[in-house]
Amino acid sequence: MQFEKTPGWLDWYQGPSKPRFKAPAGAVDAHCHVFGPGAEFPFAPERKYTPCDASKRQLTALRDHLGFARNVVVQATCHGADNSAMIDALVSSGGRARGVATVKRSVSDAELQAMHDSGVRGVRFNFVKRLVDFTPKDELVEIAERIKQLGWHVVIYFEAVDLPELWDFFTALPTTVVVDHMGRPDVTEPVDGEEFELFVRLMREHGNVWSKVSCPERLSVSGPPALHGEQRAYRDVVPFARRIVESFPDRVLWGTDWPHPNLKDHMPDDGLLVDFIPQIAPTAELQRKLLVDNPMRLYWPEEQS
Ligand SMILES: O=C(O)/C=C(\CC(=O)C(=O)O)C(=O)O
């Protein structure tokens, strides 16, 4: 099938630089996606955007180029609840990729078990209105209870302004809960302002809540962008991510978010995104927890001694 990209779509950055920051051995890119290829894995009819292709082979090449060892592939909304492209990436990875799926209430136990056998370890609940139609909460609760039996976790994606309304639902989830991109704070607000304090409180009061300190390129207002060799990119995001890393060093994850769906302004050089890491995790110990210990505990617990 032939697909036409959403008008204004930015393709992922070709020829990323080699990062100056050397990731610790065994580092995990814990948030990335595959798109299609559309001819092999068609995009879902209910999608809100049509991306360029971004294949498992291209993802693996990026992983190696950046000096990472493993990936966590998160189901992108352009594939709806058809997880085939993501699962294909896991199955071909030789055990070096795990996944986060999108499922509906109609998923059977046998299908969940097959996903588990392929390397899926979580489901994603998306509350970003421009990306998905509303799924009733009772359906999500039912899914959470079922995937809990498999030892999976729930990944949640939402905008900071919606946290007060979603608080009761999130704090009642029975599994580990991983928040995408720090709950998308408005970084023009103070880092100790009311909005971000609520997010910090969510993590402080709920030991099962983790956060990805990813996507500065999505959150930044002032930049400068990770382009043209910039070593201090997205400075306005640094205090937010660094606060979370330093306050909750054992519950943070990092990911490239390649191939960066729906960016409107610029497409970052992924090598320079890796160079962003020491700004938010300034010590070797914090870097090891963020990039190795934490993702390994969540996604490859059987390899923990
Ligand atoms: O890649 C991300 O994490 C963020 C996305 C896209 C997304 O979540 C999806 O399509 O599933 C966004 O803000 O548009």
The ligand as a Gaussian input file, in Angstrom:
#p B3LYP/6-31G(d) Opt

LIG

0 1
 O        6.962000       9.701000      20.181000
 C        6.400000      10.189000      21.155000
 O        6.644000       9.751000      22.257000
 C        5.480000      11.265000      21.026000
 C        4.557000      11.479000      20.066000
 C        4.046000      10.470000      19.170000
 C        3.464000       9.305000      19.830000
 O        3.472000       9.193000      21.015000
 C        2.859000       8.227000      19.021000
 O        2.590000       8.406000      17.841000
 O        2.640000       7.161000      19.592000
 C        4.011000      12.821000      19.919000
 O        4.068000      13.607000      20.893000
 O        3.507000      13.142000      18.822000

